[in-house]
Amino acid sequence: MSLALMWEAAAVAGRGEDLLAWARRQSPTGRPLRRETFTAPGDRVLVITWWPVDSTPPPPELPDPPADLVRRPVHRWRFTSVGVD
């Protein structure tokens, strides 16, 4: 089983590429099993990292971006995999 950490931020209008570049430079402590970065309309950036469920210490969250890059607080979610169909 794995734990998926989802991090989503919405850039200030016209700063989507800057936010994407910033997110790609972030390197949390430890090494995830997998990491994917997505973009979406509205200059949004989503990063999903997968970690072993029993990680010690617990998996780190990506930090908040600089305030001048985002138009609202970052959204974060944690999901535990229950299998692949």
Backbone torsions as a table, in degrees:
resi	resn	phi	psi	omega
1	MET	NA	155.8	178.3
2	SER	-136.8	161.6	178.0
3	LEU	-110.9	126.9	178.0
4	ALA	-104.0	124.6	174.7
5	LEU	-102.8	123.4	179.8
6	MET	-111.6	132.6	-178.1
7	TRP	-129.2	124.7	-177.7
8	GLU	-134.5	132.0	179.0
9	ALA	-132.7	150.1	178.1
10	ALA	-114.6	122.3	-176.8
11	ALA	-77.7	155.6	168.6
12	VAL	-60.2	146.2	-177.6
13	ALA	-48.8	128.1	178.0
14	GLY	83.5	0.2	-177.8
15	ARG	-110.6	15.7	-178.4
16	GLY	-57.8	-43.1	179.4
17	GLU	-65.4	-36.3	177.7
18	ASP	-66.2	-42.3	179.0
19	LEU	-65.1	-42.5	177.5
20	LEU	-59.7	-46.7	179.6
21	ALA	-62.0	-41.5	179.1
22	TRP	-61.9	-47.4	-178.1
23	ALA	-61.5	-39.7	-179.8
24	ARG	-66.4	-27.1	179.2
25	ARG	-78.0	-16.1	-177.0
26	GLN	-74.0	131.4	-178.3
27	SER	-131.2	93.6	-177.9
28	PRO	-63.7	155.7	176.5
29	THR	-61.4	138.1	-177.6
30	GLY	92.2	177.1	-177.0
31	ARG	-128.5	112.6	179.3
32	PRO	-67.7	158.2	175.2
33	LEU	-65.7	-31.0	-176.6
34	ARG	-160.7	151.7	177.0
35	ARG	-144.8	133.1	176.0
36	GLU	-133.0	145.2	179.0
37	THR	-123.0	135.2	-177.0
38	PHE	-128.3	157.9	169.2
39	THR	-123.4	158.6	-179.8
40	ALA	-146.4	162.2	176.7
41	PRO	-52.8	151.7	-179.6
42	GLY	85.4	21.2	179.2
43	ASP	55.2	43.1	178.4
44	ARG	-99.6	147.7	178.3
45	VAL	-127.6	133.5	178.8
46	LEU	-124.3	131.3	174.8
47	VAL	-122.2	128.0	175.5
48	ILE	-118.6	127.9	173.6
49	THR	-119.8	143.0	178.5
50	TRP	-111.5	136.2	-176.3
51	TRP	-134.2	154.9	171.2
52	PRO	-61.9	141.4	-178.7
53	VAL	-59.1	-35.4	-175.8
54	ASP	-95.1	30.9	-179.6
55	SER	-59.6	133.6	174.3
56	THR	-131.6	119.4	-2.7
57	PRO	-69.7	172.8	179.5
58	PRO	-57.6	151.1	-179.3
59	PRO	-59.4	142.0	-179.4
60	PRO	-81.7	147.8	174.3
61	GLU	-85.1	151.8	169.5
62	LEU	-68.4	147.4	-178.6
63	PRO	-75.1	172.4	172.7
64	ASP	-74.9	140.0	175.9
65	PRO	-73.1	166.9	175.5
66	PRO	-55.9	142.3	-175.1
67	ALA	-58.8	-29.0	-178.2
68	ASP	-76.0	-5.8	178.4
69	LEU	-95.5	-22.9	-171.8
70	VAL	-117.1	151.9	-179.4
71	ARG	-103.0	-3.2	178.0
72	ARG	-160.3	167.1	178.5
73	PRO	-61.3	151.6	176.5
74	VAL	-65.6	143.2	173.2
75	HIS	-101.1	138.3	179.3
76	ARG	-134.2	139.7	176.1
77	TRP	-139.0	153.1	173.8
78	ARG	-125.7	130.6	178.7
79	PHE	-128.1	141.2	174.4
80	THR	-103.7	128.7	179.7
81	SER	-66.3	139.8	175.2
82	VAL	-116.6	13.7	176.3
83	GLY	126.2	165.7	178.7
84	VAL	-113.7	126.9	179.5
85	ASP	-95.4	NA	NA
